[in-house]
Amino acid sequence: LGIELYEVEKVGERLQKEESVLEKNLHPGEPVLPPAASLELPTSPQPPVPSP
């Protein structure tokens, strides 16, 4: 179990580093939504905002 947990931690750290690099390259200073989150968003159009 110790070895497996160690491997999982190494993979997790590598993924975090890759994600941070991708975020800096794609949208510097802006949060990037993962593909799964963007797919879960409702596709229905938002109601128009009444202008003052």
N, C-alpha and C positions, 0 to 999 in steps of 0.2 A: 504493500500500500504506500509506503514511504516513497518508493521510486516512482510509482504512478502519479502521486500528488506532485512530486517534483517536476515530472515531465509536463503535467497540466499547467503548472505555474509558469514554466519556461514558455510554453505555447501562448499562454495568456499575455505574458509580458511582450512577446514578439508581436502579437496581434495589436496590442495597444500602441506599440511603437509605429507599426505600419499605418494604423488608423490616424495617428497624430500627423504623420507625414502626408497622408492623403488629404486630410483636412486643410493643412497649410497650403498644399498645391492647388486644391480645387477652390476653396473658399477661405481665404485668409481672414481671420477674425470673425468668421461667421460659423454658427453650428451647422453640422452636416447631418441630415437625416439618413439613417441606414435604409437600404432598399425595402426591408420588411416594414418599417414604420410608414414609408411613403405608400406602400401597397395597402396598408390597413386604413389609410385616410379615406373618408367618404368621397365618392366620386360625384355626388350630387352637387349641382351649382349652388353657391351661397345666395341667399336672398339679397336683392339690391338694397344698399344703404340709403335711406331717405336723405336727400340733401337739405340742409337747413335753409 
